């Protein structure tokens, strides 16, 4: 059984701006270094407040009890939804026996990727869904 | 029939690609050839202040490939005893309950961030006792730092990190 090796990583977050609503798309915040379709992701990991209470951007991470109410969609450089509505809960490492979710490597379009709430109960305005992208640079 | 011939392992092309690109490896494998315990003291408790590591030439990318990182827990967990309650310096270890407030930033010579790693994922206790494998080749240890998202962490209790590495060969 193999586990992921971190070569490069970047925390990204999608903020529940306004009154949280089920079904609405909340796109990931732009990170200039990795927003130019210039990274190949091969794994990622989601966090609840139990692993990271507040992000480095000073946003409160969603509570552990609410992580089963979010789906993640990651879009590739050709605008295909490569990871479509994956339950956020599935990507939390501590719930997978310490294994990190690995995906077939693809070039990520970060700013078109998003999360959706399936149930807004308990989710507060301006909380964030935070994931750590494990990637290599295109051409590296 | 020759009894010494080992059967070939069947492996999917995708997994082989992951292995070739060093995207993954067997979780039971050794973390690295050598290990260095690094302590990071926090003389003050400031929110979003970068606490830099002291220079460790042996851990720079010129001399070593870092293969795993591990924050040593403070031995407070009943489920996973075996951490380190007192550090070799005699100081009390950083409490594991505060790890959810810190992020480790790995950085290279140009101070480009190579990786952002929340401290909690470097604690084996949170990972089913599995180490956090990494593959950093161009880090500069004194450019790496930890930042906290809250100023409520305790003073005078350094963070203890086991850095597993493989020495680079020089001619």
Interface residues (C-beta under 8 A of the other chain):
Chain A: X1 X2 X3 X4 X5 X6 X7 X8 X9 X10 X11 X33 X42 X43 X45 X47 X49 X50 X51 X52 X53 X54 X55 X56 X58 X93 X94 X96 X97 X98 X99 X102 X104 X105 X132 X136
Chain B: X14 X15 X17 X18 X19 X21 X22 X23 X24 X25 X26 X27 X28 X48 X100 X101 X103 X113 X114 X115 X116 X117 X118 X120 X121 X124 X126 X127 X128 X129 X130 X132 X133 X134 X135 X136 X147 X149 X150
